[in-house]
C-alpha cells in the first residue's frame, strides 16, 4: 500500500509519513516520540516499520522529537551538512544516526530515489525533496520564502506535492505582529504565502499533479480556510485533488490512487 499521512503540520510541529511500495520514510520530526507512536498506531504501524527520517532543516518545529528518537532508535536520519552541523551543536548524541549530504545531492533510501533541492529559508542549509519509488512521486516543498523555478521544475510531474501555505498577506499586514516578524515571515527567506502557493499549485496541476497538500498552516499567522479557498480558486476545473494537512494527525492517510477522496480538517 502507498500513501501520504500527515502527523503534524504547523508552527508548533511538522512531521509527515510517505509510504511508497515497501518503503516508508518520515519527513521531519517536529513531534515527540510519544505523539509519533500514537499517530503510527492509528494506522497500524510502528517506528520499526520506517526506513529513515529525512530532515528539511534544523528548526525546532521540524526536529523537536529528535533527542528522544536518537536515544531509542537506530534508524538513519538524513540531513544536509549544514543542518547536521546545527543539530550537533545542541544534540551531539545524534551523530550515530545522522547521514549527511550536500543540498542538491541525490541518494537512495532502500528502493526510494531521493533528490534534494536547496531552498531559501532562514536555516543553515534547508532543502526540499523529490521522492520517487513504488510507482509514485512525492514533491515536498515547505519552509521557503518563495517557490524557486528550479525546484518547481524538479517537482513538476510528481503525482503528489506538498506545498507550504504559511501566511495570508493581508492578515500579516494588519495582524498584531512586530514589524521585524512581519518582515521575516514575508521575506525571501521566510515562508510561502497563500498567494505564492496558489500560483505554484496552478502550474504544478497543469504539469500533472494528481493531489496537492497544503501544509505548515499556523493559528498565529493564517486561517486554514482562507488558504484552502485561495488555492481552490486557481484549481477550479482541474482534476487535481486538494487536501489540507491538519495540525494533528490525519484521521486517515491520503491513498495514492486515482480514487483518493477530498479531505481536509473541515470535513
CORVENBEL-V611775 format. One record per backbone hydrogen bond with DSSP energy under -0.5 kcal/mol. CO is the residue of the C=O (numbers start at 1). NH is the residue of the N-H. E is the energy in kcal/mol with one decimal. If there is no record, write none. Layout:
co=CO nh=NH e=E
co=CO nh=NH e=E
This chain:
co=2 nh=256 e=-1.8
co=3 nh=19 e=-2.7
co=4 nh=254 e=-3.6
co=5 nh=7 e=-0.6
co=5 nh=17 e=-3.2
co=6 nh=250 e=-2.3
co=7 nh=249 e=-0.5
co=8 nh=15 e=-2.7
co=10 nh=13 e=-1.3
co=14 nh=30 e=-2.4
co=15 nh=7 e=-2.2
co=15 nh=8 e=-2.1
co=16 nh=27 e=-2.9
co=17 nh=5 e=-2.7
co=18 nh=20 e=-0.5
co=18 nh=25 e=-2.4
co=19 nh=3 e=-2.0
co=20 nh=23 e=-1.4
co=23 nh=20 e=-2.4
co=24 nh=51 e=-3.1
co=24 nh=52 e=-0.7
co=25 nh=18 e=-2.7
co=26 nh=28 e=-0.6
co=26 nh=54 e=-3.1
co=27 nh=16 e=-1.4
co=29 nh=65 e=-2.4
co=32 nh=36 e=-2.4
co=33 nh=37 e=-2.7
co=34 nh=38 e=-2.3
co=35 nh=39 e=-2.4
co=36 nh=40 e=-2.5
co=37 nh=41 e=-2.3
co=38 nh=42 e=-1.2
co=39 nh=43 e=-0.5
co=40 nh=43 e=-1.3
co=40 nh=45 e=-2.5
co=41 nh=44 e=-1.7
co=46 nh=49 e=-2.3
co=47 nh=50 e=-2.2
co=51 nh=76 e=-0.6
co=52 nh=26 e=-2.3
co=53 nh=55 e=-0.5
co=53 nh=78 e=-3.2
co=54 nh=28 e=-2.7
co=56 nh=127 e=-1.8
co=59 nh=62 e=-2.3
co=59 nh=63 e=-0.7
co=60 nh=63 e=-0.7
co=60 nh=64 e=-1.8
co=61 nh=14 e=-2.1
co=62 nh=29 e=-3.2
co=63 nh=66 e=-2.3
co=65 nh=69 e=-2.1
co=66 nh=70 e=-2.7
co=67 nh=71 e=-0.9
co=68 nh=72 e=-1.9
co=69 nh=73 e=-2.6
co=76 nh=53 e=-2.0
co=76 nh=78 e=-0.5
co=77 nh=99 e=-2.5
co=78 nh=55 e=-2.7
co=79 nh=101 e=-1.3
co=80 nh=84 e=-3.0
co=81 nh=85 e=-2.3
co=82 nh=86 e=-1.9
co=83 nh=87 e=-2.2
co=84 nh=88 e=-2.7
co=85 nh=89 e=-1.1
co=86 nh=90 e=-0.6
co=87 nh=90 e=-1.1
co=87 nh=91 e=-2.3
co=91 nh=94 e=-1.9
co=92 nh=95 e=-1.7
co=93 nh=96 e=-0.8
co=94 nh=97 e=-1.5
co=94 nh=98 e=-1.7
co=97 nh=77 e=-2.7
co=99 nh=79 e=-2.1
co=101 nh=81 e=-1.5
co=102 nh=105 e=-2.4
co=105 nh=116 e=-1.9
co=107 nh=114 e=-3.1
co=109 nh=112 e=-2.6
co=112 nh=109 e=-2.0
co=112 nh=114 e=-0.6
co=113 nh=132 e=-2.6
co=114 nh=107 e=-2.1
co=114 nh=116 e=-0.5
co=115 nh=130 e=-2.3
co=117 nh=128 e=-2.9
co=119 nh=121 e=-0.6
co=120 nh=145 e=-1.9
co=121 nh=123 e=-2.2
co=126 nh=119 e=-1.5
co=128 nh=117 e=-2.3
co=129 nh=140 e=-3.2
co=130 nh=115 e=-3.0
co=131 nh=138 e=-2.7
co=132 nh=113 e=-3.1
co=133 nh=136 e=-1.9
co=136 nh=133 e=-2.4
co=137 nh=159 e=-0.6
co=137 nh=160 e=-2.1
co=138 nh=131 e=-2.7
co=138 nh=140 e=-0.5
co=139 nh=141 e=-0.6
co=139 nh=162 e=-3.3
co=140 nh=129 e=-2.1
co=141 nh=164 e=-1.6
co=146 nh=148 e=-1.0
co=148 nh=152 e=-2.6
co=149 nh=153 e=-2.3
co=150 nh=154 e=-2.0
co=151 nh=155 e=-2.0
co=152 nh=156 e=-1.1
co=155 nh=158 e=-2.1
co=159 nh=210 e=-1.6
co=159 nh=211 e=-1.9
co=160 nh=139 e=-2.5
co=161 nh=163 e=-0.6
co=161 nh=213 e=-2.5
co=162 nh=141 e=-2.9
co=163 nh=215 e=-2.5
co=167 nh=169 e=-0.5
co=167 nh=194 e=-2.6
co=168 nh=172 e=-2.4
co=169 nh=173 e=-2.0
co=170 nh=174 e=-1.7
co=171 nh=175 e=-1.7
co=175 nh=177 e=-1.9
co=178 nh=181 e=-0.7
co=178 nh=182 e=-2.0
co=179 nh=183 e=-2.7
co=180 nh=184 e=-2.0
co=181 nh=185 e=-2.6
co=182 nh=186 e=-2.3
co=183 nh=187 e=-1.2
co=185 nh=191 e=-2.5
co=187 nh=190 e=-2.0
co=188 nh=145 e=-0.7
co=189 nh=122 e=-1.5
co=192 nh=166 e=-2.0
co=192 nh=167 e=-0.9
co=193 nh=197 e=-2.6
co=194 nh=198 e=-2.7
co=195 nh=199 e=-2.0
co=196 nh=200 e=-2.3
co=197 nh=201 e=-2.9
co=198 nh=202 e=-2.3
co=199 nh=203 e=-1.6
co=200 nh=204 e=-2.5
co=201 nh=205 e=-2.5
co=202 nh=206 e=-1.7
co=203 nh=207 e=-1.3
co=204 nh=209 e=-2.1
co=205 nh=208 e=-1.4
co=210 nh=241 e=-2.9
co=211 nh=161 e=-2.0
co=212 nh=243 e=-2.8
co=213 nh=163 e=-2.8
co=213 nh=215 e=-0.5
co=214 nh=245 e=-2.9
co=215 nh=165 e=-2.3
co=218 nh=222 e=-1.1
co=221 nh=168 e=-1.3
co=223 nh=227 e=-2.3
co=224 nh=228 e=-2.6
co=225 nh=229 e=-2.5
co=226 nh=230 e=-2.3
co=227 nh=231 e=-1.8
co=228 nh=232 e=-2.7
co=229 nh=233 e=-2.0
co=230 nh=234 e=-0.7
co=231 nh=235 e=-0.9
co=232 nh=235 e=-0.8
co=232 nh=236 e=-0.7
co=233 nh=236 e=-0.7
co=235 nh=238 e=-2.7
co=241 nh=212 e=-3.1
co=242 nh=263 e=-0.6
co=243 nh=214 e=-2.5
co=244 nh=246 e=-0.6
co=253 nh=255 e=-0.7
co=254 nh=4 e=-2.1
co=255 nh=257 e=-1.5
co=257 nh=260 e=-1.2
co=263 nh=244 e=-1.0
co=264 nh=267 e=-1.8
